[in-house]
Amino acid sequence: MTDDPLRGSQGAGGIPGASGVPADPRDAFKPAPGEIPTSPGVYRFSDRHGRVLYIGKAKNLRARLSNYFQPMHSLMPRTRRMLSLAANVDWTVVASDTESLVLEHTWITEYKPPFNVQFKDDKTYPYLAVTLAEEAPRLIITRNERIRGAKYFGPYPKVWAIRETAELLQQAFPIRTCNDADYKRAMTSGKPCLAGQIGRCSGPCSHRVTVEEHRERVSELVAFLGGNYQAQFRRLQREMKDAAGEQRYEDAARLRDQVAAVDHVMEKNAIVLGHEVDVDAFGLRVDELSAALHQFIIRGGRVRGERSWIVDVELDDSPGRLLEQVLQTAYEDGREPPPEVLVPQLPDGLESLEETLSKLRPRKGKVRIRTPERGDKAQLMDRATLNAGENLMRYKLKRAADITSRTDALAELQGAIGMDEAPLRIECIDVSHLQGTGVVASLVVFEDGLPAKSEYRKYRIEETTDDTDSIYQVVSRRAAQLNHARESGERPTGAYRARPQLLIVDGGEPQVKAAHRALTEAGVTDIALCGIAKRLEELWLPEDPFPVVLPRTSEALFLVQRARDEAHRFAITFQRKRRSEAIASQLADVPGLGPKRVQQLLRHFGSAARLRAASVAELAAVPGIGDRTAEQILGHLTRLRKPAADAKIVDAQTDTELEGVDDE
């Protein structure tokens, strides 16, 4: 499959310092100039013990590997960590990019490098399996994917549903149900097996059918499960009518029951596409630390199974790269891809990936990977994406509820920030505004690693110069509340009942400096402070010029991120409420509009944004609002809209638009 391997040098180009230790750890294994070929291939970084740390592929090895030898400060944190552990880099040249894709996947599966994306199937799904290697095959429900000679169908997401389906299939295609011991005893003794005596087994051991006749039924069942629904359904209907016409009424009744069972199975798997369509749809949802992928398996136009994966995301793991790797993972262990694969966006290395998957369909044509934009397939793609989002949410909730994970997170956070005690109470502050107007802030509380929603509070900021000034004001007000509770000598109650061990602000070094100045001026020295910067997810500490970079798989970073995201959500909710209150007060100036009609308008349109975008006809369609009043409302809103045209809620630390804020 490959050319003769070309191996990178080990230890070339290193110039030791006076102490004998390289000034840069990469100097010990950096290849000499011109040594790396420009051919496609696969490269591996390994540590001094020979353990493979990372495996990658490239169309041009020289261009790709040169990226790893740029100045350290320009590299991603994960890449820096990997290179600090590496002691060797080598590579294998191949003939094409397709071969590099196959070889990369083979090596990742074999070596399981810690710095490569590790896809984890977050469930052990049950399958329907037909044991074709046996003399009299059975239909079984199993989670074992390695039964020799078995034909698998699925996986299916719910055990109860697959059990009901198996019972219906047993009615439609009566085959053996007894275990191997009963089967052998019945075939040896000449007496029907126990299940056959009570009419629950229809295998050769019941002595009502031969092995050959039983094999024919099994073949019909396999064809049906393989997607040939209509042909099997029409065959049973035809045989039922023939039996009735020949006055074989018992056979006709039996076939009638089989037709009803087949029809029920077909109804349970709702048609989503045409009867001849075989397709897989992959949905993807990604956040800063994790990604979820969900696969719908469609055969014969029906949902025949689904799978999902959870993966820890690194900084340079793009959605295209994740999709490229999961498409290879999905068709391991002999799974055959369909002729069409739907994805939310095209994966990296599209042509090579299509060629690789096509080789898994010998004599059945090429696999096409595409992104649907409209029609039934686009709706199927949306459902897969929706399920991926649900899986990601469940994974994060399950992880957050784990008491061991929460304990580890608090202990790790204590060590990373240098606290004397674990932060059992954490408060997190976020600021949002409407393009510089209507500035608000939220403060959320986590106790023992879980949100304490009764402790949340909101702040209005009437005047501010920028987001750092907003942070300074909010922290100053919170510090004053804490000082008042301490100085009064009263037992803390209500919203101010406890003093936090850690205060988190959303932002980097400027925001942390502003918060630190507010705490210092208030004389608060017993509360630790940090900020979390977006994208790189770094923790900034006061008076420290360098951030703390936590491992992206750490429980501490997951906890800090949850607190930050919760503060975002709470701030946006408050901002939406203020917008609705603002438009209600604005509409109060329109002649003929009282509080009840204003509330009716807001309920009808669902949000202030939709109300502002409504036409005269849409406004007049609201009960109690005529054409004249609608024109007055539109004119009034148009005059108010001019100073703040096209404004949207933005996050105060980045001035980036927050997705979905107008869809209240």
C-alpha positions in Angstrom: 0.0 0.0 0.0 2.9 2.3 0.6 6.2 3.2 -0.9 9.4 2.2 1.0 9.2 4.1 4.3 11.3 7.1 4.8 12.2 7.7 8.4 12.9 11.1 10.0 16.1 11.5 11.8 16.3 11.4 15.5 18.3 14.1 17.2 19.3 16.1 14.1 19.8 19.8 14.4 19.9 20.0 18.3 22.4 22.4 19.8 22.7 21.7 23.5 23.1 24.6 25.9 26.0 24.9 28.3 24.3 22.5 30.8 23.8 19.9 28.1 20.0 20.4 28.0 18.6 21.7 24.7 17.3 25.2 24.9 14.2 24.1 23.0 13.0 20.5 23.7 12.2 20.1 19.9 15.9 20.6 19.1 16.6 17.0 20.1 14.5 15.6 17.3 14.1 18.4 14.8 14.8 17.0 11.3 17.5 18.6 9.3 16.6 21.1 6.5 15.4 19.4 3.4 15.2 16.0 5.1 11.4 15.8 5.2 9.9 14.8 1.8 7.2 16.8 0.1 5.1 13.6 -0.6 1.9 12.7 1.1 2.2 10.5 4.1 1.6 9.9 7.8 3.7 11.1 10.7 4.1 10.1 14.3 5.4 11.9 17.4 6.5 9.6 20.3 8.0 10.2 23.7 11.4 8.9 25.1 9.8 5.6 26.1 8.6 4.9 22.6 4.9 5.6 23.3 3.1 7.2 20.4 1.7 10.6 21.4 0.1 11.8 18.2 -0.5 10.6 14.6 -1.4 12.8 11.7 -1.6 12.8 7.9 -0.6 15.3 5.3 -0.7 15.9 1.6 2.8 17.5 1.9 4.7 16.2 4.9 7.4 18.9 4.8 4.8 21.7 4.8 2.8 20.1 7.6 5.6 19.1 9.9 7.2 22.6 9.6 4.2 23.9 11.5 5.3 22.0 14.6 8.7 23.8 14.6 7.4 27.3 14.7 8.1 29.4 17.8 6.4 27.8 20.8 4.3 30.8 21.8 2.5 30.7 18.4 1.3 27.1 18.9 -1.9 25.9 20.5 -1.6 24.9 24.1 -2.4 21.2 23.4 0.3 21.2 20.7 2.8 22.7 23.1 2.0 20.1 25.7 2.5 17.3 23.1 5.8 18.7 21.9 7.1 19.1 25.4 6.7 15.4 25.9 7.9 14.3 22.4 11.4 12.9 21.9 11.1 11.7 18.3 9.2 12.3 15.0 9.1 9.9 12.1 7.0 9.4 9.0 5.9 7.0 6.3 5.5 8.1 2.7 2.5 6.8 0.7 1.4 7.1 -2.9 -1.7 9.2 -2.4 -3.8 11.2 0.1 -6.3 8.4 0.2 -3.6 5.9 1.3 -2.5 8.4 4.0 -6.1 8.6 5.3 -6.3 4.8 5.6 -2.9 4.4 7.2 -3.6 7.2 9.7 -6.9 5.6 10.8 -5.1 2.1 11.1 -2.4 3.5 13.3 -4.8 5.5 15.5 -6.8 2.4 16.0 -3.7 0.4 16.8 -1.7 2.8 19.0 -4.6 4.9 20.5 -2.4 8.1 20.9 -3.4 10.3 23.8 -3.3 13.5 21.8 -5.5 12.3 19.0 -9.3 12.7 19.2 -10.7 9.7 21.0 -14.3 8.9 19.9 -16.4 7.3 22.6 -19.6 5.6 21.7 -21.6 6.9 24.7 -24.0 4.0 24.7 -23.9 0.2 24.2 -26.8 -0.2 21.8 -28.6 -3.5 21.2 -28.7 -5.2 17.8 -30.9 -7.6 16.0 -28.7 -10.5 14.8 -29.4 -13.5 12.7 -27.0 -16.4 13.5 -26.3 -17.5 10.0 -23.4 -19.7 11.0 -25.7 -22.2 12.7 -27.5 -25.0 11.0 -30.9 -23.5 12.0 -30.3 -19.8 12.4 -32.1 -17.8 15.1 -33.1 -14.1 15.5 -31.6 -12.8 18.7 -31.2 -9.5 20.6 -27.6 -8.9 21.6 -25.0 -6.2 22.5 -22.2 -8.5 21.5 -20.9 -7.3 18.1 -18.5 -10.2 17.5 -20.7 -13.3 17.1 -19.1 -15.4 14.5 -21.1 -15.6 11.2 -23.9 -13.4 12.5 -25.7 -10.9 10.3 -26.3 -7.7 12.3 -29.1 -5.1 12.0 -29.3 -1.9 13.9 -28.2 -0.7 16.4 -31.4 0.3 18.0 -31.7 3.0 20.7 -34.4 1.4 22.9 -34.4 -2.1 24.2 -38.2 -2.3 24.7 -38.8 -1.3 21.1 -36.4 -3.8 19.7 -38.0 -6.6 21.8 -41.5 -5.7 20.4 -40.0 -5.6 16.9 -38.4 -9.0 17.4 -41.7 -10.6 18.5 -43.5 -9.1 15.5 -40.8 -10.4 13.1 -41.0 -13.9 14.7 -44.8 -13.8 13.9 -44.1 -12.7 10.3 -41.2 -15.0 9.7 -41.5 -18.0 12.0 -38.0 -19.4 12.7 -36.2 -21.2 15.5 -36.4 -19.7 19.0 -35.1 -22.5 21.2 -31.6 -22.6 22.6 -28.8 -24.7 21.1 -29.0 -27.4 23.8 -32.8 -28.0 23.2 -32.2 -27.9 19.4 -29.5 -30.6 19.5 -31.6 -32.8 21.9 -34.6 -32.5 19.7 -32.7 -33.3 16.5 -31.0 -36.3 18.1 -34.0 -37.8 19.8 -36.5 -37.1 17.1 -38.9 -35.5 19.6 -39.9 -31.8 19.2 -38.2 -29.3 21.5 -40.2 -28.0 24.4 -40.8 -24.6 22.7 -41.9 -26.4 19.6 -44.4 -28.5 21.6 -46.2 -25.4 22.8 -46.1 -23.7 19.4 -43.3 -21.2 20.3 -40.6 -22.6 18.0 -40.8 -23.0 14.3 -37.4 -24.5 13.6 -36.4 -27.9 12.2 -36.4 -29.1 15.9 -40.2 -28.7 15.9 -40.3 -31.4 13.1 -42.8 -29.3 11.1 -40.3 -27.9 8.6 -37.0 -29.2 7.1 -33.7 -27.5 7.5 -33.9 -26.3 3.8 -37.4 -24.8 4.3 -36.2 -23.1 7.5 -33.2 -21.6 5.6 -35.6 -20.1 3.1 -37.6 -18.4 5.9 -34.3 -17.1 7.3 -33.3 -15.7 3.9 -36.7 -13.9 3.7 -36.2 -12.4 7.1 -32.7 -11.2 6.3 -34.0 -9.6 3.1 -36.8 -7.9 5.0 -34.4 -6.5 7.6 -32.0 -5.5 4.8 -34.7 -3.0 3.5 -36.6 -5.2 1.1 -39.9 -4.3 2.9 -42.3 -4.0 0.0 -41.2 -7.2 -1.9 -41.7 -9.3 1.2 -45.0 -7.6 2.1 -46.4 -8.2 -1.5 -45.2 -11.8 -1.5 -47.1 -12.6 1.8 -50.2 -10.9 0.5 -50.1 -12.8 -2.8 -49.6 -16.1 -0.9 -52.5 -15.3 1.4 -54.9 -14.6 -1.5 -53.7 -17.8 -3.3 -54.4 -19.9 -0.2 -57.8 -18.3 0.3 -58.6 -18.9 -3.4 -57.6 -22.6 -3.0 -59.8 -22.8 0.1 -56.7 -23.5 2.3 -58.2 -21.3 5.0 -55.9 -22.3 7.9 -52.9 -21.4 5.7 -54.6 -18.2 4.7 -55.3 -17.2 8.3 -51.7 -17.9 9.2 -50.5 -15.8 6.3 -53.0 -13.1 7.3 -51.4 -12.9 10.7 -47.9 -12.7 9.1 -49.1 -9.8 6.9 -50.4 -7.9 9.9 -47.2 -8.4 11.7 -45.1 -7.2 8.8 -47.4 -4.2 8.4 -47.0 -3.4 12.1 -43.2 -3.5 11.8 -43.3 -1.2 8.8 -45.5 1.2 10.7 -43.1 1.3 13.7 -40.2 2.4 11.5 -41.7 5.6 10.0 -41.0 6.3 6.4 -38.7 9.3 6.1 -37.5 9.0 2.5 -38.4 7.0 -0.6 -38.6 3.2 -0.4 -35.4 2.8 -2.4 -33.3 5.2 -0.5 -30.3 4.0 1.6 -28.5 6.9 3.4 -26.8 7.7 6.7 -27.2 11.1 8.3 -24.6 12.5 10.8 -25.5 15.4 13.1 -22.9 17.4 15.0 -23.0 19.7 18.0 -19.7 21.3 19.3 -18.9 23.5 22.3 -15.6 24.6 23.7 -14.6 21.3 25.3 -16.8 18.5 23.9 -18.6 17.4 20.7 -21.5 15.0 20.1 -22.2 13.2 16.9 -25.4 11.3 16.1 -25.9 8.9 13.2 -29.3 7.9 11.7 -29.1 4.7 9.7 -31.7 4.7 6.9 -32.3 1.6 4.8 -35.2 1.3 2.5 -36.4 4.8 3.4 -36.8 3.8 7.1 -34.9 4.4 10.3 -33.2 1.1 11.0 -30.8 2.2 13.7 -28.9 5.1 15.3 -25.6 5.6 17.1 -24.0 8.5 18.9 -20.5 9.5 20.0 -19.1 11.9 22.5 -15.6 13.3 22.0 -13.3 15.7 23.9 -12.5 18.6 21.6 -9.0 20.2 21.3 -8.4 23.7 20.1 -7.4 22.7 16.6 -10.0 20.0 16.1 -12.3 21.7 13.5 -15.8 20.3 12.7 -14.5 19.2 9.3 -11.7 17.2 11.0 -14.1 15.6 13.5 -16.5 14.6 10.8 -13.6 13.1 8.8 -12.6 10.9 11.7 -16.1 9.8 12.8 -17.0 8.8 9.3 -14.1 6.3 9.4 -15.0 5.2 12.9 -18.7 4.6 12.0 -17.8 2.0 9.4 -15.3 -0.1 11.3 -15.8 -3.8 12.0 -17.2 -4.7 8.6 -20.0 -2.1 8.6 -20.9 -1.2 5.0 -21.6 2.5 4.2 -24.6 3.4 2.1 -24.3 5.1 -1.3 -25.0 8.5 0.2 -23.8 10.0 3.5 -25.3 13.3 4.8 -23.3 15.6 6.9 -23.9 19.2 8.3 -20.7 20.4 6.5 -18.2 18.8 4.2 -15.4 17.0 6.1 -11.7 17.5 5.5 -10.2 15.4 2.8 -13.5 14.9 1.1 -12.3 13.2 -2.1 -10.0 10.8 -0.2 -12.7 10.0 2.3 -15.2 9.2 -0.4 -12.7 6.9 -2.1 -11.9 5.2 1.1 -15.5 4.5 2.0 -16.2 3.4 -1.6 -13.7 0.6 -1.2 -15.9 -0.8 1.6 -18.7 -1.2 -1.0 -17.2 -3.6 -3.5 -19.1 -3.7 -6.8 -21.8 -1.4 -5.4 -20.7 2.0 -6.7 -19.2 5.1 -5.1 -20.1 6.6 -1.8 -21.1 10.3 -2.1 -20.8 12.6 0.9 -22.8 15.8 0.7 -24.6 18.5 2.7 -28.4 18.7 2.0 -29.9 22.2 1.8 -33.6 21.5 1.3 -36.2 18.8 1.2 -36.7 15.6 3.2 -33.0 14.9 3.5 -32.4 18.4 5.0 -35.1 17.7 7.5 -33.5 14.3 8.4 -30.2 16.2 8.8 -31.8 18.7 11.2 -33.2 15.8 13.3 -29.8 14.2 13.5 -28.3 17.5 14.6 -31.1 18.0 17.1 -30.3 14.5 18.6 -26.6 15.4 18.7 -27.4 18.5 20.8 -29.6 16.4 23.1 -26.8 13.9 23.6 -24.3 16.6 24.3 -26.6 18.2 26.9 -27.2 14.8 28.6 -23.5 14.1 28.7 -22.7 17.4 30.3 -25.6 17.0 32.9 -24.4 13.5 33.7 -20.9 14.7 34.1 -21.9 17.6 36.3 -24.0 15.4 38.6 -21.2 13.0 39.3 -20.1 13.7 42.9 -16.6 12.2 42.2 -16.1 14.5 39.2 -17.3 17.5 41.2 -14.9 16.7 44.1 -12.0 16.3 41.6 -12.9 19.6 39.9 -12.9 21.6 43.2 -9.6 20.0 44.3 -8.0 20.6 40.9 -9.2 24.2 40.8 -7.8 24.8 44.3 -4.4 23.7 43.2 -4.4 25.5 39.8 -5.3 28.9 41.4 -3.2 28.3 44.5 -6.0 28.5 47.1 -5.7 27.5 50.7 -9.1 25.7 50.6 -11.4 24.2 48.0 -13.8 26.7 46.5 -17.0 25.3 47.8 -18.9 28.5 46.9 -18.1 30.0 43.5 -19.6 33.2 42.1 -19.3 34.1 38.4 -20.1 37.5 36.9 -20.9 38.3 33.2 -21.8 41.6 31.6 -24.0 42.0 28.5 -25.4 45.0 26.6 -27.3 46.1 23.5 -24.4 47.6 21.5 -23.3 49.8 24.4 -26.8 50.5 25.7 -29.0 48.8 28.4 -25.9 47.4 30.1 -26.8 44.6 32.6 -24.8 42.1 34.6 -25.5 38.7 36.1 -24.0 36.9 39.1 -24.5 33.2 39.4 -23.6 30.9 42.3 -22.2 27.4 42.4 -22.1 25.5 45.7 -20.3 22.2 45.9 -20.0 22.3 42.1 -23.8 22.6 41.5 -25.8 25.8 40.6 -27.6 27.4 43.5 -30.3 29.2 41.5 -32.0 30.8 44.5 -28.7 32.7 45.0 -28.5 34.3 41.5 -28.8 38.0 41.2 -29.0 40.7 38.5 -27.4 44.2 38.3 -28.4 47.2 36.2 -25.6 49.4 35.1 -26.9 52.8 34.3 -23.6 54.5 33.2 -20.4 52.9 32.1 -17.5 53.6 29.8 -16.6 50.1 28.7 -16.9 46.5 29.8 -14.0 46.7 32.3 -15.7 49.6 34.0 -18.9 47.5 34.1 -17.0 44.7 35.8 -15.4 47.1 38.2 -18.9 48.5 39.2 -20.5 45.1 39.7 -17.6 43.7 41.8 -17.5 46.9 43.8 -21.2 46.6 44.6 -20.9 42.9 45.5 -17.9 43.7 47.7 -19.9 46.4 49.5 -22.7 43.9 50.2 -20.2 41.4 51.6 -18.5 44.1 53.8 -21.9 45.3 55.1 -22.9 41.8 56.1 -19.6 41.4 57.9 -19.5 44.8 59.6 -23.2 44.7 60.8 -22.4 41.6 62.9 -25.8 40.2 61.9 -26.1 36.5 60.9 -26.0 36.3 57.1 -29.4 35.5 55.6 -31.1 35.6 52.3 -29.2 36.5 49.1 -26.0 37.4 51.0 -25.9 34.4 53.4 -22.5 33.1 52.4 -19.1 34.5 51.4 -17.6 33.0 48.3 -14.1 31.4 48.2 -13.7 32.2 44.5 -15.0 34.9 42.2 -14.8 34.3 38.4 -15.3 37.1 35.9 -15.9 36.4 32.2 -12.9 37.8 30.4 -9.1 38.0 30.3 -6.4 40.1 31.8 -8.2 43.5 31.5 -11.4 42.3 33.2 -9.4 40.5 36.0 -7.4 43.7 36.7 -10.7 45.7 37.0 -12.2 43.2 39.4 -9.0 43.0 41.4 -8.9 46.8 41.7 -12.5 46.8 43.0 -11.8 44.1 45.6 -8.6 45.8 46.8 -10.3 49.2 47.2 -13.0 47.5 49.2 -10.4 45.8 51.4 -11.6 42.3 50.4 -8.5 40.0 50.5 -9.9 36.6 51.5 -11.7 35.9 48.1 -9.7 34.3 45.3 -10.2 35.8 41.8 -9.7 34.6 38.3 -11.0 35.3 34.8 -11.8 32.8 32.0 -10.9 34.0 28.4 -12.9 32.7 25.5 -11.7 30.2 22.8 -8.4 29.3 24.5 -10.3 28.8 27.8 -7.4 30.1 29.8 -7.6 31.2 33.5 -6.1 34.7 34.2 -5.1 35.5 37.8 -4.4 39.0 39.3 -0.9 40.3 39.0 0.2 37.3 36.9 1.3 38.1 33.3 0.8 34.5 32.1 -2.5 32.6 32.2 -3.1 29.2 33.8 -3.7 26.6 31.1 -5.7 23.7 32.4 -5.9 20.4 30.4 -9.0 20.6 28.2 -10.2 17.3 29.6 -9.9 18.4 33.2 -12.9 18.5 35.5 -11.8 21.9 36.8 -12.0 23.5 33.4 -15.4 21.9 32.8 -16.7 23.4 36.1 -15.4 26.9 35.3 -16.9 26.7 31.8 -20.3 25.7 33.2 -20.3 28.6 35.6 -19.3 31.0 32.8 -22.0 29.6 30.4 -24.7 29.8 33.2 -23.7 33.5 33.8 -24.1 34.1 30.0 -27.6 32.5 30.0 -28.8 34.4 33.0 -27.5 37.8 31.7 -29.2 37.2 28.3 -32.5 36.4 30.0 -32.3 39.6 32.0 -31.4 41.6 28.9 -34.5 40.1 27.0 -36.7 41.0 29.9 -35.5 44.6 29.9 -36.0 44.9 26.2 -39.6 43.7 26.6 -40.1 46.2 29.4 -38.6 49.0 27.3 -40.9 48.4 24.3 -43.9 48.2 26.7 -43.0 51.6 28.1 -42.5 53.0 24.5 -45.8 51.6 23.3 -47.5 53.3 26.3 -47.0 56.6 24.5 -49.1 55.5 21.5 -52.7 56.9 21.7 -55.3 54.2 22.4 -52.8 51.6 23.7 -53.2 50.7 27.3 -51.2 48.1 29.4 -53.5 45.2 28.4 -53.2 45.8 24.7 -49.4 46.2 25.0 -49.2 42.8 26.8 -51.5 41.3 24.1 -49.2 42.6 21.4 -46.1 41.1 23.1 -47.8 37.8 23.7 -49.0 37.6 20.1 -45.6 38.3 18.5 -43.6 36.4 21.2 -40.7 38.9 21.4 -39.9 42.6 21.1 -37.8 41.9 18.0 -40.7 40.3 16.1 -43.0 43.1 17.2 -40.6 45.7 15.9 -40.3 43.9 12.6 -44.1 43.5 12.1 -45.9 45.2 9.2 -49.1 47.2 9.4 -51.1 44.2 8.2 -49.6 41.9 10.8 -50.2 44.5 13.6 -53.8 45.0 12.5 -54.4 41.2 12.6 -54.0 41.3 16.4 -57.5 41.3 18.1 -58.4 44.8 19.3 -55.8 46.5 17.0 -57.3 48.2 13.9 -55.5 49.6 10.9 -55.3 53.1 12.3 -53.7 52.0 15.6 -51.4 49.7 13.7 -50.1 52.6 11.6 -49.6 54.7 14.7 -47.6 51.8 16.4 -45.4 51.3 13.3 -44.7 55.0 12.9 -43.8 55.3 16.6 -41.5 52.3 16.5 -39.8 53.5 13.3 -38.9 56.8 14.9 -37.5 55.1 18.0 -35.6 52.5 15.9 -33.4 55.0 14.0 -30.9 55.7 16.7 -30.3 52.0 17.4 -30.9 50.4 14.0 -30.0 46.7 13.7 -28.7 46.6 17.4 -28.3 43.1 18.9 -27.4 41.8 22.3 -23.6 41.3 22.5 -21.3 39.8 25.0 -19.6 42.6 26.7 -16.1 41.0 26.8 -15.9 40.3 23.1 -18.5 42.4 21.4 -19.6 39.2 19.5 -23.2 38.7 18.7 -24.9 36.1 20.9 -26.7 33.6 18.8 -30.5 33.3 19.0 -31.1 36.2 21.3 -34.0 37.5 19.3 -35.8 34.2 19.3 -37.2 34.5 22.8 
